[in-house]
Amino acid sequence: MGFFDYYFGAISFILGTVLGSFFNVVIYRMPLEKSIVTPPSSCPNCGHMITWYENIPILSWLFLRAKCSGCHAPISARYPIVEFLTGLFSLFLYAFYFHDILFTPTQEWWIFVPLAIQYVTLMLFVPIAVIDIEHFIIPNEFTIGGLVIGLAISFIPGGVTPQMAFAGAAIGAGILILFGKIGELILKKEAMGWGDIKMLGWFGAMFGPGVAVGSIFIGAFAGLAGSLIMLLLKKMKKGEYLPFGPYLCIGALLALIWGHEILGAYFGLVGINIADLPFL
Ligand SMILES: [Zn+2]
């Protein structure tokens, strides 16, 4: 651990809390189809405009003692918690994914363009998970927007190639459509949301087919484990709708960072060596 590890680590955490502050707005406004840019944030109780120094992630909530400075109405702890957790998530991404890439010498400067977009994509897992859990939707602005951007940046040399991006989008969305059709035949009702399908197309375009496939397999296991825990805790009833989006995000994250180890073990169980699979 050198100086720059701490330096970039601290920057990652702070950048994450700033994004978390923005995600608080996105999580609240996007499902209501409101603009995420205007108007600026104000107190829902008295309309007091939030000043810049009342908008500093985590710290403002602490020095305002969780109260609006205009009317003293309480400000939910949810805001600083989302900011803190988003900061931690950003630090995690830096430590386990971006660190090694950033410190690899002999790179052209333009590799930072797809890297920055990959970072934003991964950070968006936070609002996607929260919005899907609360509203059962994954906004098209993320999924279709991300798919288009992912395909476009694949033409920047050094990262995911165009072949991988297009194959990734087709394989990711294709497998989920197939699973959805099979599920429909068994359950006699819609089994896979189009939001999930579009999102997997986006992940495939952004990270390539390996991560798309890994996201589905790891996400399915995580979803199964999550549902069993929820059933045991009686937080969920049998046959209740399961938001799959957060699990697909967890799957994509694990596939990106530890994909080869996890997929290798997974396919190894049925005697397949992943080195033989052409698309991984
Ligand atoms: Zn107020």
Residues whose N, C-alpha, C, O or C-beta is under 5 A from the ligand:
A	BS01	ZN	C43 N45 C46 G47 H48 C68 G70 C71 H72 A73
